[in-house]
Amino acid sequence: MKRTPLVLTSLIGIPEIKAGNDLGRVIADALKSNEVFLEDGDIIVIAQKIVSKAEGRLINLTSVQPSEKAKEIAAYVEKRPELIELILKESNEVLRTRPGTIIVEHKSGFVCANAGIDHSNVKGNWGEPEDWVLLLPENADDSAVRIRNGIEAITSKKIGVMIIDSHGRAWRMGTIGMTIGLAGVPALVDLRGQPDLYDYKLRVTVVAAADELAAGASLLMGQAAEGTPVVHVRGFPYALRESTSQELVRYKSYDMFR
């Protein structure tokens, strides 16, 4: 059987995103200017930063009043207490701390550093640049649905949308692109019962297909000043379906690292 090639294409020319921007319209315009014409089954992968910016998740630390708990943790991890206060508000639980690092369970269920709060490629319109930070979307799955609906309304094509962010992993060095929000893309693909090359039926193989695609798209987006926060995908090897990012969250009873 002939396979459709998997093709990932960065969309250049995405403008600086401000609070209130319609990302569905922005992305549809970028597709047109890049001469990329959507087909049913295509996927749009979006960097979390522009979603958070469009949703007004930019915060100035001078506006944050730290609690006593935040001050205590900040003194140990050597971070600003205002930042720690935001991390606590965005988290279900603090899991690990050491000087320079705080690992939490984000309100979405993902385990990550600093509750995903970031300062890179962030700029406010007043005050000192180092005072501005960006929070994750309040609900990245809902964000993905809204953006997908907007693009589909403009293009009349049935597509999937993923929102991705850079996360570290408990057992390996370095960051990697991972999915934090989904619409119309399978988070997991269950291959149990499928035969391998020697007709042995797989027993435990469940593929984090969305994260695999997120890692590839993240390579094109880059991590510094590349400025390409949207990637078009064609040829995803699995059938699209509705899912949520919660499929990717490991149940605590199966988590051997806590």
PyMOL commands that set and color helices and strands:
alter all, ss='L'
color gray80, all
select helices_A, chain A and resi 23-33+48-54+61-63+68-77+81-89+114-116+129-131+140-155+209-221+245-248+252-254
alter helices_A, ss='H'
color red, helices_A
select strands_A, chain A and resi 7-10+43-47+58-60+91-98+101-106+111-113+132-134+160-169+172-183+189-190+206-207+230-234
alter strands_A, ss='S'
color yellow, strands_A
deselect
rebuild
show_as cartoon
